[in-house]
Amino acid sequence: MSDPFSEGSSSRSKNENDRFIGSEQAEQRLLMDEQDQQLDSVLNTVHNLREIAVTMGGELDDHHMLLEDLDNQLDSTDGKLKMARKRVDRFLEKSSESTCCITVLIVVLFILLLLVLLI
């Protein structure tokens, strides 16, 4: 024969175990739901960061092209400035030679004027 106390305690233990397992499963479901929400948040953040990175990459490409264009324009302008500088240098050399000649002519004219006035 079976003991009525042992049957009652066995079913009570079983009920307590079932309740404990049920509460643990519910707690695990809550934790998993929270983790899913956190993973969704991380996923959204990663998507946002990807969009930002793609936009920044496009901006960098645009700026790279602008800088290359500026570099080409600067090279062209540098060449033009060097040519203009050479022309100015040649002009200054010729004008310094001309200045000496003009100065000599002015001195000669001044002497002639003095001679004419004195005579």
Backbone as a chain_set.jsonl record, in Angstrom:
{"seq": "MSDPFSEGSSSRSKNENDRFIGSEQAEQRLLMDEQDQQLDSVLNTVHNLREIAVTMGGELDDHHMLLEDLDNQLDSTDGKLKMARKRVDRFLEKSSESTCCITVLIVVLFILLLLVLLI", "coords": {"N": [[0.811, -1.164, 0.0], [0.226, 2.236, -0.467], [1.574, 5.203, 0.873], [-0.422, 7.815, 2.049], [0.555, 10.271, 2.725], [2.933, 10.482, 1.424], [2.135, 10.475, -1.193], [0.748, 12.896, -1.392], [2.736, 14.748, -0.709], [4.444, 14.293, -2.765], [2.965, 15.1, -4.992], [2.657, 17.732, -4.315], [5.321, 18.605, -4.368], [5.76, 18.21, -7.014], [4.01, 20.108, -8.121], [5.119, 22.456, -7.081], [7.598, 22.352, -8.331], [6.752, 22.541, -10.992], [5.608, 25.111, -10.939], [7.894, 26.6, -10.301], [9.511, 26.03, -12.54], [7.878, 27.114, -14.516], [7.885, 29.848, -13.748], [10.588, 30.411, -14.056], [10.862, 29.991, -16.786], [9.231, 32.034, -17.744], [10.631, 34.246, -16.811], [12.98, 33.918, -18.279], [11.937, 34.26, -20.843], [11.248, 36.977, -20.678], [13.805, 38.091, -20.33], [14.929, 37.331, -22.772], [13.266, 38.756, -24.513], [13.952, 41.38, -23.782], [16.649, 41.336, -24.523], [16.311, 40.973, -27.278], [15.113, 43.419, -27.915], [17.232, 45.135, -27.275], [19.135, 44.219, -29.114], [17.827, 44.912, -31.489], [17.921, 47.668, -31.217], [20.698, 48.043, -31.317], [21.131, 47.127, -33.911], [19.719, 49.078, -35.376], [21.299, 51.287, -34.752], [23.707, 50.506, -35.934], [22.913, 50.481, -38.626], [22.373, 53.221, -38.957], [24.949, 54.258, -38.522], [26.239, 53.13, -40.704], [24.949, 54.461, -42.828], [25.801, 57.061, -42.285], [28.552, 56.714, -42.623], [28.655, 56.068, -45.357], [27.713, 58.451, -46.451], [29.736, 60.19, -45.552], [31.882, 59.078, -46.949], [31.143, 59.696, -49.582], [31.242, 62.486, -49.428], [33.985, 62.809, -48.911], [35.031, 61.838, -51.316], [34.025, 63.789, -53.075], [35.346, 66.075, -52.079], [37.957, 65.299, -52.548], [38.037, 65.302, -55.347], [37.591, 68.045, -55.76], [39.889, 69.111, -54.573], [41.87, 68.03, -56.242], [41.221, 69.331, -58.626], [41.676, 71.98, -57.832], [44.432, 71.789, -57.339], [45.371, 71.315, -59.945], [44.629, 73.741, -61.136], [46.193, 75.478, -59.633], [48.757, 74.645, -60.4], [48.695, 75.401, -63.094], [48.36, 78.186, -62.827], [50.709, 78.773, -61.466], [52.617, 78.241, -63.44], [51.931, 80.266, -65.288], [52.469, 82.534, -63.72], [55.245, 82.276, -63.412], [56.082, 82.678, -66.05], [55.204, 85.322, -66.42], [56.763, 86.576, -64.498], [59.333, 86.218, -65.576], [59.061, 87.806, -67.849], [58.713, 90.316, -66.655], [61.179, 90.56, -65.365], [62.889, 90.648, -67.612], [61.952, 93.012, -68.773], [62.606, 94.839, -66.752], [65.391, 94.639, -66.836], [65.911, 95.66, -69.395], [64.821, 98.2, -69.1], [66.466, 99.267, -67.15], [68.837, 99.503, -68.517], [67.982, 101.333, -70.419], [67.393, 103.464, -68.779], [69.876, 104.334, -67.949], [70.848, 105.304, -70.381], [68.963, 107.316, -70.894], [69.419, 108.978, -68.701], [72.038, 109.834, -69.264], [71.543, 111.204, -71.657], [69.842, 113.24, -70.698], [71.621, 114.633, -69.035], [73.451, 115.503, -70.974], [71.761, 117.115, -72.531], [71.115, 119.052, -70.614], [73.625, 120.212, -70.217], [74.06, 121.244, -72.773], [71.96, 123.076, -72.856], [72.749, 124.826, -70.858], [75.055, 125.801, -72.057], [73.949, 127.063, -74.253], [72.454, 129.022, -73.01], [74.401, 130.448, -71.742], [75.889, 131.407, -73.747]], "CA": [[0.0, 0.0, 0.0], [1.0, 3.47, -0.572], [1.428, 6.144, 1.97], [-1.129, 8.995, 1.566], [1.382, 11.473, 2.922], [3.963, 10.535, 0.389], [1.496, 10.869, -2.452], [0.432, 14.32, -1.279], [3.97, 15.521, -0.748], [4.997, 14.127, -4.107], [2.235, 15.973, -5.914], [2.979, 19.1, -3.925], [6.654, 18.856, -4.903], [5.63, 18.332, -8.467], [3.371, 21.412, -8.373], [6.114, 23.495, -6.788], [8.579, 22.29, -9.432], [6.109, 23.083, -12.195], [5.53, 26.572, -10.771], [9.256, 27.137, -10.394], [9.924, 25.945, -13.957], [7.07, 28.105, -15.236], [8.365, 31.205, -13.448], [11.915, 30.549, -14.675], [10.657, 30.141, -18.232], [8.69, 33.385, -17.965], [11.744, 35.184, -16.601], [13.881, 33.779, -19.432], [11.278, 34.918, -21.985], [11.397, 38.425, -20.48], [15.198, 38.422, -20.618], [15.139, 37.204, -24.216], [12.591, 39.895, -25.141], [14.792, 42.554, -23.539], [17.834, 41.198, -25.374], [15.878, 41.227, -28.655], [14.946, 44.866, -28.056], [18.564, 45.733, -27.28], [19.756, 43.88, -30.401], [17.172, 45.758, -32.493], [18.48, 49.006, -31.045], [22.073, 47.992, -31.839], [21.009, 47.005, -35.361], [19.361, 50.413, -35.892], [22.489, 52.136, -34.618], [24.663, 50.087, -36.969], [22.394, 50.981, -39.904], [22.598, 54.669, -38.977], [26.383, 54.486, -38.694], [26.562, 52.785, -42.09], [24.487, 55.569, -43.664], [26.703, 58.188, -42.039], [29.843, 56.391, -43.249], [28.488, 56.179, -46.81], [27.63, 59.892, -46.74], [31.072, 60.757, -45.362], [32.698, 58.616, -48.067], [30.78, 60.527, -50.738], [31.791, 63.828, -49.192], [35.436, 62.737, -49.096], [35.283, 61.726, -52.759], [33.775, 65.118, -53.653], [36.429, 66.978, -51.673], [39.167, 64.847, -53.241], [37.97, 65.833, -56.719], [37.768, 69.495, -55.69], [41.303, 69.38, -54.288], [42.638, 67.741, -57.458], [40.951, 70.429, -59.549], [42.398, 73.137, -57.303], [45.856, 71.537, -57.559], [45.63, 71.551, -61.372], [44.537, 75.183, -61.379], [47.372, 76.106, -59.03], [49.898, 74.353, -61.269], [48.562, 76.255, -64.279], [48.607, 79.566, -62.407], [52.133, 78.867, -61.151], [53.324, 78.367, -64.718], [51.665, 81.603, -65.839], [53.196, 83.504, -62.903], [56.667, 82.187, -63.742], [56.28, 83.345, -67.348], [55.044, 86.763, -66.212], [57.943, 87.023, -63.739], [60.446, 86.31, -66.523], [58.833, 88.994, -68.686], [58.982, 91.505, -65.829], [62.635, 90.636, -65.186], [63.489, 91.144, -68.867], [61.581, 94.414, -68.924], [63.406, 95.625, -65.816], [66.763, 94.698, -67.355], [65.937, 96.601, -70.533], [64.539, 99.552, -68.644], [67.624, 99.788, -66.423], [69.767, 99.941, -69.554], [67.404, 102.538, -71.007], [67.481, 104.525, -67.786], [71.235, 104.881, -68.028], [70.923, 106.096, -71.611], [68.139, 108.513, -70.71], [70.121, 109.837, -67.759], [73.153, 110.441, -69.993], [70.957, 112.175, -72.595], [69.363, 114.399, -69.936], [72.801, 115.39, -68.615], [73.981, 116.168, -72.173], [70.831, 118.199, -72.873], [71.276, 120.087, -69.614], [74.882, 120.918, -70.518], [73.801, 122.04, -73.979], [71.079, 124.197, -72.483], [73.593, 125.796, -70.144], [75.934, 126.439, -73.041], [73.154, 128.004, -75.083], [72.07, 130.151, -72.179], [75.568, 131.223, -71.413], [76.461, 132.021, -74.915]], "C": [[0.853, 1.225, 0.0], [0.633, 4.402, 0.554], [0.719, 7.379, 1.448], [-0.319, 10.26, 1.74], [2.427, 11.587, 1.828], [3.363, 10.908, -0.946], [1.207, 12.367, -2.451], [1.677, 15.159, -1.357], [4.613, 15.418, -2.119], [4.278, 15.031, -5.092], [2.474, 17.438, -5.585], [4.35, 19.494, -4.452], [6.593, 19.057, -6.401], [5.014, 19.681, -8.832], [4.351, 22.56, -8.133], [7.172, 23.527, -7.886], [8.005, 22.885, -10.709], [5.992, 24.604, -12.118], [6.899, 27.216, -10.91], [9.737, 27.135, -11.85], [9.162, 26.974, -14.785], [7.579, 29.527, -14.997], [9.745, 31.437, -14.063], [11.795, 30.74, -16.188], [10.126, 31.532, -18.56], [9.795, 34.43, -17.818], [12.722, 35.126, -17.772], [13.274, 34.422, -20.674], [11.401, 36.436, -21.885], [12.823, 38.865, -20.803], [15.48, 38.358, -22.116], [14.464, 38.35, -24.971], [13.408, 41.171, -24.976], [16.034, 42.513, -24.427], [17.481, 41.446, -26.838], [15.71, 42.727, -28.897], [16.305, 45.568, -28.12], [19.282, 45.445, -28.593], [19.134, 44.689, -31.535], [17.721, 47.178, -32.435], [19.9, 49.074, -31.606], [22.037, 47.929, -33.365], [20.656, 48.355, -35.991], [20.554, 51.352, -35.835], [23.515, 51.797, -35.688], [24.209, 50.577, -38.34], [22.629, 52.485, -40.037], [24.069, 54.99, -39.208], [26.817, 54.166, -40.118], [26.156, 53.924, -43.031], [25.405, 56.782, -43.511], [28.042, 57.944, -42.726], [29.764, 56.511, -44.762], [28.439, 57.652, -47.213], [28.997, 60.545, -46.617], [32.0, 60.331, -46.504], [32.419, 59.419, -49.328], [31.343, 61.928, -50.624], [33.307, 63.842, -49.412], [35.801, 62.62, -50.57], [35.102, 63.078, -53.439], [34.916, 66.076, -53.331], [37.744, 66.596, -52.35], [39.183, 65.391, -54.668], [38.191, 67.345, -56.727], [39.235, 69.861, -55.45], [42.185, 69.088, -55.502], [42.459, 68.857, -58.476], [41.704, 71.685, -59.118], [43.897, 72.989, -57.544], [46.223, 71.789, -59.024], [45.593, 73.036, -61.706], [45.746, 75.908, -60.801], [48.622, 75.857, -59.866], [49.879, 75.249, -62.499], [48.887, 77.711, -63.94], [50.083, 79.776, -62.08], [52.951, 79.024, -62.428], [53.148, 79.753, -65.331], [52.426, 82.673, -65.06], [54.694, 83.474, -63.197], [56.966, 82.866, -65.064], [56.189, 84.862, -67.187], [56.247, 87.326, -65.46], [59.156, 87.176, -64.655], [60.292, 87.545, -67.403], [59.149, 90.272, -67.916], [60.483, 91.67, -65.628], [63.317, 91.158, -66.448], [63.182, 92.614, -69.082], [62.422, 95.297, -68.014], [64.859, 95.724, -66.273], [66.872, 95.708, -68.495], [65.708, 98.027, -70.056], [65.711, 100.116, -67.856], [68.7, 100.231, -67.415], [69.277, 101.241, -70.18], [67.524, 103.71, -70.048], [68.865, 105.162, -67.808], [71.369, 105.777, -69.254], [70.146, 107.4, -71.474], [68.822, 109.489, -69.77], [71.281, 110.552, -68.452], [72.616, 111.501, -70.956], [70.461, 113.418, -71.863], [70.535, 115.264, -69.486], [73.37, 116.153, -69.811], [73.076, 117.326, -72.56], [70.947, 119.359, -71.887], [72.539, 120.908, -69.866], [74.703, 121.791, -71.757], [72.942, 123.235, -73.668], [71.879, 125.257, -71.742], [74.5, 126.533, -71.103], [75.167, 127.444, -73.871], [72.783, 129.205, -74.253], [73.262, 131.044, -71.852], [76.142, 131.94, -72.654], [75.572, 133.101, -75.437]], "O": [[2.016, 1.235, 0.405], [-0.471, 4.373, 1.097], [1.197, 7.97, 0.48], [-0.487, 11.218, 0.985], [2.752, 12.685, 1.374], [4.006, 11.584, -1.75], [1.424, 13.027, -3.467], [1.674, 16.198, -2.017], [5.257, 16.361, -2.579], [4.914, 15.661, -5.936], [2.491, 18.286, -6.478], [4.522, 20.612, -4.937], [7.255, 19.922, -6.975], [5.471, 20.326, -9.775], [4.395, 23.52, -8.903], [7.592, 24.599, -8.319], [8.677, 23.635, -11.418], [6.241, 25.304, -13.1], [7.045, 28.252, -11.559], [10.301, 28.12, -12.327], [9.738, 27.629, -15.653], [7.691, 30.316, -15.935], [10.038, 32.535, -14.536], [12.517, 31.534, -16.79], [10.535, 32.135, -19.552], [9.881, 35.375, -18.602], [13.234, 36.157, -18.21], [13.979, 35.049, -21.465], [11.632, 37.107, -22.89], [13.031, 39.882, -21.464], [16.176, 39.213, -22.665], [15.012, 38.86, -25.949], [13.542, 41.953, -25.917], [16.425, 43.524, -25.01], [18.261, 42.062, -27.564], [16.107, 43.246, -29.941], [16.503, 46.481, -28.922], [19.961, 46.318, -29.132], [19.843, 45.109, -32.449], [17.956, 47.809, -33.466], [20.263, 50.035, -32.283], [22.823, 48.6, -34.034], [21.223, 48.732, -37.017], [20.791, 52.122, -36.766], [24.121, 52.689, -36.281], [25.03, 51.039, -39.133], [23.035, 52.966, -41.095], [24.402, 55.88, -39.99], [27.669, 54.855, -40.678], [26.918, 54.306, -43.919], [25.742, 57.444, -44.492], [28.604, 58.852, -43.339], [30.701, 57.002, -45.392], [29.053, 58.049, -48.204], [29.385, 61.354, -47.461], [32.812, 61.129, -46.974], [33.341, 59.781, -50.058], [31.854, 62.489, -51.593], [33.845, 64.767, -50.019], [36.769, 63.231, -51.023], [35.915, 63.474, -54.274], [35.394, 66.8, -54.204], [38.55, 67.464, -52.686], [40.208, 65.88, -55.143], [38.893, 67.868, -57.592], [39.754, 70.802, -56.049], [43.142, 69.817, -55.762], [43.421, 69.283, -59.115], [42.301, 72.371, -59.947], [44.563, 73.956, -57.915], [47.253, 72.398, -59.315], [46.425, 73.53, -62.467], [46.262, 76.845, -61.411], [49.453, 76.751, -60.026], [50.908, 75.791, -62.901], [49.604, 78.382, -64.681], [50.645, 80.83, -62.38], [53.868, 79.843, -62.488], [54.104, 80.341, -65.834], [52.965, 83.609, -65.651], [55.343, 84.52, -63.228], [57.98, 83.552, -65.198], [56.997, 85.601, -67.75], [56.7, 88.433, -65.754], [59.916, 88.137, -64.535], [61.266, 88.248, -67.674], [59.77, 91.193, -68.447], [61.006, 92.782, -65.71], [64.209, 92.003, -66.375], [64.043, 93.377, -69.52], [62.895, 96.358, -68.423], [65.489, 96.77, -66.117], [67.808, 96.506, -68.548], [66.337, 98.959, -70.558], [65.938, 101.325, -67.883], [69.395, 101.22, -67.18], [70.07, 102.146, -70.441], [67.738, 104.842, -70.483], [69.001, 106.38, -67.699], [71.931, 106.87, -69.179], [70.616, 108.459, -71.888], [68.809, 110.696, -70.01], [71.481, 111.749, -68.246], [73.187, 112.588, -71.053], [70.639, 114.534, -72.352], [70.459, 116.491, -69.546], [73.733, 117.322, -69.681], [73.564, 118.408, -72.885], [70.883, 120.522, -72.287], [72.532, 122.134, -69.747], [75.143, 122.94, -71.783], [73.194, 124.322, -74.189], [71.7, 126.452, -71.976], [74.695, 127.742, -70.984], [75.657, 128.535, -74.162], [72.8, 130.325, -74.765], [73.121, 132.258, -71.706], [76.804, 132.972, -72.541], [75.898, 133.741, -76.436]]}, "num_chains": 1, "name": "protein.A"}
